[in-house]
Amino acid sequence: MRLMKAFSTYCAVGLTALALTACGQSSSDSESSGDSADASESSQTWQFGLEEIEGSVQYEYAKAFKERIEEKSGGDITVELLPYGKWGSSYSALYDAIQNGSIHLGFGSGFLGGTVPESQLMSLNFIMSPDELKTAKVLNSDAFLQSEPWQQAFKERGLVPLAELPEGYQVWTANKAIRTPEDMKNLHIRVMDNSLLRATYRAYGAAPITIAYGELYSALQQGQADANIQPVFAHEEMGFYEVQDYMIFAKQSQFVANLIGNLDWYEGLSDEQRTMIKETTSELVQVGHDIQTKFNEERLKTIEENGDIEIIRLSEEEQAKFEEMAKSVRQTFVNDVGERGKGALDILLKEFGKDASATEANADSGQNGDAMSEDAGSEQMSSDEGADAEQEAGAETESESM
């Protein structure tokens, strides 16, 4: 298993260094002459925190964002990229830094649900289109991204959603072929420490388990887990395909990173700067799709060339059987996060042309509420232990993982 050295040095200085830098800039500005002060006021540095390291999908997207913003601003704005490790090693620390303004903007994906529960919407199965580009366009459309439920879910926590970056399909690997929910029965499939995902795979008939990310390879190798869920890039970089026999594409969900900004920072920008961000993120919908497509295609090719794992792609008919069983988990999501979450879910269902009957029919019944209640409290998205384990996805691989 390919693991990177820990970022202990970075962890020790991460956010403290950022704070000291900010203080130093303020002191310098106050001591400068009138002309220098005017120049300083017209120049800004935006710090952009990433959950992943250099060479990842998030990094390439952020690099494209940086280039465009700096060009559009005529050099008045500098975007400083802070990959995983530059700001610390705890995802919650990154989200906290964006909330308190130490970092101006950044990505939040799976574990953002601990900060913004409604963001768990991105974990629901069979909500989005199997067409990856269509999904990217819908998630970044005004109909969804600028909708009142989605915007308020973040703004209530001192954040603002700026864009969505799908990073590719979540793919199953297993030691048996999986084509029907019956094949999932009692399968010990490793999932993120996420109550919504556990409810989803219980609905399929599986027996989901949580294993620390750094221990997952050996767990699969030793039979402590029968199956695993990851984006293609994670399967390749961590070598999970080496200890599994089948890789199954069900197109049930994508791994989505939310680009978020500090609300006070964003509202303090000029109209021109906010327009600049919107124009740039709109341009990057296609760019981000191209980045993740190339990235995942290359990793899948490596898997096929270096391994003997069998690739299974479920037919639409086979996918439909899983989709029907996953519908009840929509109400589980609504029960957990409330009406604002339902509002955002309903928008996506409409935009993707999906049946919303599961949430409508069960709105008053609380169906599947018990599935989440046993995972209540801090496990709404992840425990601290689970979060630390998943963060190794960014720190332990050449580029990124979940």
Protein Blocks (a to p, Z undefined) as FASTA:
>chain_A
ZZdddfkklmmmmmmmmmmmmmmmmmmmmmmcfklmmmmmmpccdddddfbdehiaklmm
mmmmmmmmmmmnnomaccddddehjlojbfklmmmmmmnomambdcddfkmmmmmmmlmm
mmpghkbcfblklmmmmmmpmklmmpmklmmmmmmnopacfbdcdebjaddddfbdcfbf
klmgopacdddddfklmmmmmmnopacddddfklmmmmmmnopafbdcddfklmmmnomm
mmccbdcdehlaccdddddddfklmmmpcfklmmmmmmmmmmmmmmmmmmmmmmmmmmmm
mmmmmmccdcddddfklmmmmmmmmmmmmmmmmmmnommlmmmmmmmmmmnopafklmmm
mmmnopoklmmmmmgcjllmocfklmmmmmmmmmmmmkbcZZ
